[in-house]
Amino acid sequence: MSIKIGVGFGGWPFPSDDPEHLWRYVDTCEALDIDSIWLSDRIVSPLMNMEAIVALSFAAARTKNLKFGTSVIALPLRNPTILAKEIATLDFLSGGRSLPAVGLGTEDATEYEACGTTRSRRVSRTEEAVHVMRLLWQEDNVTFHGKHFTLNNVTIQPKPVFPPDGMPPIWIGGRSEPALRRTARIGDGWLVSQATPDEVKVGVDKISTWADEYGNDIEEDHYGVLTSFYIADHADEAERIATPYMLRRREDVHWRDFSSFGKPEVIRELIDEYIDAGAEKFVMRPACPPEMMQEQLEILGNEVVPHYHTDIEGAEVKVYA
């Protein structure tokens, strides 16, 4: 097993718009041996939401070991040639530390319109874009004529250097049956949010079975979960503080079933349930007031992350770069 704990957040979760908050957060991740940092993706929004690739490139320049992920980037809103170039550049300059996860984007039709496309085309654009990006990372002089994108004798440089073969794994987000099928057919991994451990187990089983049918080789440790947490001495206090910051709540399942509040051992208990379900990669989102973000990160790094370096039978530390 190769258990990795990263952190993520949506929007700008800090108490002011001073970039120093982010730099302190990134530096703490590096110092505490947190595996990765993940940024969500909203291009059109009245809220302060950084463009993920640009922000991650700044974080890469400050660090040597921390990896960088998108949770998840709205692929149908982007030109895959430009995005492939951006990710390849980030990966090259950081020594192979990029972790691109992609999805279909939000339900907001105005965001697709503002980016020159429509929501009705998002599935086919996404699947075609994944193919185009891989071609550009692997080959020179790429010629491709698809439904949405046309390339004639196109090469991008630099190429990514993600070990072992220079191909950053493209993880697919989503909880729906079509998303599971898409992951099994074209994905290198699965990153799911707001899913219970039981749902993760079902999803991992389905993806594994379908991937075999499609002839797609998804590594056993390429199943990840994004989950929210808040650490405090008392579970009731933790849940009270976290409640206003629980985003995109499901109507069919209470967020207690896929989030954790309380002492560090409570957080670890939920992680362990996900591990038993087949997940090995985690994006932990602090659900808390902005002024508490840094403190929650430090508690996570000091009291949760070290447990997964040494205490799980058969675990190993996987080094990507």
C-alpha positions in Angstrom: 0.0 0.0 0.0 1.1 3.6 -0.7 -1.0 5.9 1.5 -0.6 9.6 0.7 -2.3 12.5 2.5 -2.6 15.9 0.7 -4.7 19.0 1.4 -7.0 21.0 -0.7 -9.4 23.9 -0.6 -11.9 25.8 -2.8 -11.8 29.5 -3.5 -9.7 31.7 -1.2 -10.1 30.3 2.3 -7.8 32.8 4.1 -8.8 35.7 6.4 -7.6 38.5 4.0 -6.5 38.7 0.3 -2.8 38.9 1.2 -0.9 36.2 -0.8 1.3 35.6 2.2 -1.4 33.4 3.7 -1.1 31.0 0.8 2.7 31.1 0.9 2.7 30.2 4.6 0.2 27.4 3.9 2.4 26.0 1.1 5.6 26.3 3.2 3.9 24.5 6.0 2.8 21.6 3.7 6.4 21.2 2.6 7.8 21.3 6.1 5.3 18.8 7.5 5.9 16.3 4.7 2.3 16.6 3.4 2.2 14.9 0.0 0.3 17.4 -2.1 -1.8 20.5 -2.4 -4.9 20.6 -4.5 -6.8 23.7 -5.9 -10.4 23.7 -7.2 -11.3 25.3 -10.5 -13.8 28.0 -11.2 -13.1 30.4 -14.0 -16.3 32.5 -13.8 -17.1 33.3 -10.2 -17.9 36.4 -8.1 -15.8 34.9 -5.3 -12.0 35.1 -5.2 -10.9 31.9 -6.9 -7.4 31.6 -8.2 -6.6 30.1 -11.6 -5.3 26.7 -10.6 -2.3 26.2 -12.9 -1.0 29.7 -12.4 -1.3 29.5 -8.6 0.3 26.0 -8.5 3.2 27.2 -10.5 4.0 29.8 -7.8 3.7 27.1 -5.2 6.1 24.9 -7.2 8.7 27.6 -7.2 8.7 27.6 -3.4 9.0 23.9 -2.8 11.1 20.8 -3.6 8.9 17.9 -2.7 5.3 18.9 -2.5 3.2 17.7 -5.4 0.4 19.7 -7.1 -3.1 18.7 -8.1 -6.3 20.1 -9.5 -9.5 19.0 -7.8 -10.8 19.0 -10.4 -10.0 21.1 -13.5 -13.0 21.8 -15.7 -11.6 20.3 -18.8 -14.4 21.1 -21.3 -13.8 24.9 -20.7 -10.2 24.6 -21.9 -8.2 24.2 -25.1 -6.3 20.9 -24.6 -3.2 22.0 -26.5 -2.8 25.1 -24.3 -3.6 23.1 -21.1 -1.2 20.3 -22.1 1.5 22.9 -22.6 0.8 24.5 -19.2 0.8 21.2 -17.3 3.9 20.0 -19.1 5.7 23.2 -18.3 4.7 23.0 -14.6 5.8 19.3 -14.5 9.1 20.0 -16.2 10.0 22.9 -14.0 9.0 21.2 -10.8 10.8 17.9 -11.6 7.7 15.8 -12.2 5.3 16.9 -9.5 2.0 17.6 -11.3 -1.1 15.6 -10.6 -3.8 16.7 -13.1 -7.4 15.5 -12.2 -10.1 16.6 -14.6 -13.9 16.7 -14.6 -16.9 18.0 -16.6 -17.2 21.3 -14.7 -20.2 22.8 -13.0 -23.9 23.0 -14.1 -23.6 26.7 -14.8 -24.3 27.2 -18.5 -22.9 30.8 -18.4 -19.5 29.5 -17.5 -19.4 27.3 -20.6 -20.7 30.2 -22.8 -18.1 32.6 -21.4 -15.4 30.1 -22.4 -16.7 29.6 -25.9 -18.5 26.3 -25.6 -21.8 24.8 -24.3 -22.7 22.5 -21.5 -24.2 20.0 -23.9 -20.8 19.4 -25.5 -18.9 18.9 -22.2 -18.7 15.1 -22.2 -17.4 14.7 -25.7 -15.0 17.7 -25.4 -13.6 16.3 -22.1 -13.0 12.8 -23.5 -11.4 14.1 -26.7 -9.3 16.6 -24.8 -7.8 13.8 -22.6 -6.8 12.0 -25.8 -5.2 15.1 -27.3 -3.2 16.0 -24.2 -1.7 12.5 -24.0 -0.8 12.6 -27.6 1.0 15.9 -27.2 2.9 14.7 -24.1 4.0 11.5 -25.8 4.7 12.4 -29.3 6.0 15.0 -31.7 4.4 16.1 -34.9 0.9 15.2 -33.8 -1.9 15.2 -36.3 -5.4 14.7 -35.0 -8.8 15.5 -36.5 -11.6 15.2 -34.0 -15.1 16.4 -33.4 -13.9 19.4 -31.4 -10.1 19.8 -31.9 -7.9 19.8 -35.0 -4.1 19.5 -34.9 -1.8 19.3 -37.9 1.8 18.4 -37.4 1.9 19.9 -33.9 4.6 19.5 -31.2 4.8 21.0 -27.8 8.0 21.4 -25.7 9.0 20.9 -23.0 7.6 17.4 -22.4 6.5 16.5 -18.9 9.0 14.5 -16.8 6.6 12.7 -14.4 8.3 9.4 -13.4 8.7 6.8 -14.6 7.6 7.5 -18.2 7.1 11.3 -18.4 3.3 11.0 -18.4 1.4 12.7 -15.6 -1.5 10.5 -14.7 -4.9 12.0 -15.6 -7.4 11.2 -12.8 -11.1 11.6 -13.5 -13.5 13.1 -11.0 -17.2 12.2 -10.5 -19.5 10.0 -8.6 -22.1 9.1 -11.2 -22.2 5.8 -13.2 -21.1 7.6 -16.4 -18.2 9.1 -14.5 -17.1 5.7 -13.2 -17.4 4.3 -16.8 -15.3 7.3 -18.1 -12.6 6.6 -15.5 -12.5 3.0 -16.4 -12.2 3.7 -20.1 -9.8 6.6 -20.3 -8.6 7.5 -16.8 -5.4 6.8 -15.0 -7.1 7.1 -11.6 -10.3 8.2 -9.8 -10.7 11.2 -7.5 -14.1 11.3 -5.9 -15.6 13.8 -3.4 -18.6 13.6 -1.1 -18.7 9.8 -1.3 -19.1 7.5 1.7 -16.7 4.6 2.2 -19.3 2.2 1.0 -19.8 4.2 -2.2 -16.0 4.3 -2.7 -15.8 0.5 -2.4 -18.6 0.1 -5.0 -16.9 2.6 -7.2 -13.5 1.0 -7.0 -14.9 -2.4 -7.7 -16.9 -1.2 -10.7 -14.0 0.8 -12.2 -11.5 -2.1 -11.7 -13.9 -4.5 -13.4 -14.7 -2.2 -16.3 -11.1 -1.1 -16.8 -10.2 -4.8 -17.4 -13.0 -5.0 -20.0 -11.8 -1.8 -21.7 -8.1 -3.0 -21.6 -7.2 0.0 -19.4 -4.6 -0.5 -16.7 -5.4 1.5 -13.6 -2.9 1.0 -10.8 -4.3 -0.2 -7.5 -3.1 2.9 -5.6 -4.7 5.3 -8.1 -8.0 5.7 -6.2 -8.4 8.9 -4.2 -11.0 10.6 -2.0 -11.5 14.3 -1.2 -13.0 14.6 2.3 -13.6 17.5 4.7 -12.5 17.5 8.4 -12.1 19.7 11.4 -10.0 18.7 14.4 -11.0 19.6 18.0 -11.1 17.9 21.4 -14.8 17.4 21.2 -16.8 16.1 18.2 -19.8 18.3 18.9 -17.6 21.4 19.0 -15.8 20.4 15.8 -19.0 19.8 13.9 -20.5 23.1 15.1 -17.5 25.0 13.8 -17.3 23.0 10.5 -21.0 23.1 9.6 -21.1 26.6 7.9 -18.1 25.6 5.8 -19.5 22.3 4.4 -19.9 23.0 0.7 -22.1 21.4 -1.9 -24.1 19.4 0.5 -25.8 16.2 -0.8 -29.5 15.8 -0.2 -29.5 12.0 -0.1 -26.6 11.5 2.3 -25.6 13.5 5.4 -22.1 14.9 5.2 -21.3 13.2 8.5 -21.1 10.0 6.4 -18.2 11.3 4.4 -16.5 13.9 6.7 -14.8 13.7 10.1 -14.9 16.0 13.1 -13.2 15.5 16.4 -9.8 14.4 17.7 -7.1 13.2 15.3 -7.9 9.6 15.9 -11.5 10.3 14.6 -10.0 11.7 11.4 -7.8 8.6 11.1 -10.8 6.3 11.6 -12.5 7.7 8.6 -9.3 7.6 6.5 -8.9 3.9 7.6 -12.5 3.2 6.4 -11.7 4.6 3.0 -8.5 2.6 2.9 -10.5 -0.6 3.6 -12.7 0.4 0.7 -9.8 0.6 -1.7 -8.7 4.2 -1.6 -5.0 5.1 -1.0 -4.8 8.8 -1.9 -6.5 11.6 0.1 -7.2 15.2 -0.3 -8.2 16.6 3.1 -10.1 19.9 3.1 -10.3 21.9 6.4 -13.9 22.9 7.0 -13.3 25.9 9.2 -13.3 29.7 9.4 -10.5 31.3 7.4 -8.5 32.3 10.5 -8.3 28.7 11.6 -7.0 27.3 8.3 -3.3 27.4 9.2 -3.9 25.8 12.6 -5.9 23.0 11.2 -3.2 22.3 8.6 -0.6 22.1 11.3 -2.6 19.7 13.4 -3.3 17.5 10.4 0.4 17.5 9.5 1.6 16.7 13.0 -1.0 14.3 14.3 -2.6 12.6 11.3 -0.1 12.4 8.4 2.8 10.8 10.3 0.5 7.8 11.1 0.4 6.8 7.5 4.2 6.8 7.0 4.9 4.0 9.4 1.8 2.4 11.0 0.0 0.7 8.2 1.0 -2.9 7.6 2.8 -3.3 4.2 2.8 0.5 3.6 5.6 2.1 1.7 6.5 5.7 1.0 6.2 6.3 -2.8 8.6 8.9 -4.1 7.4 10.6 -7.3 10.2 13.1 -7.7 
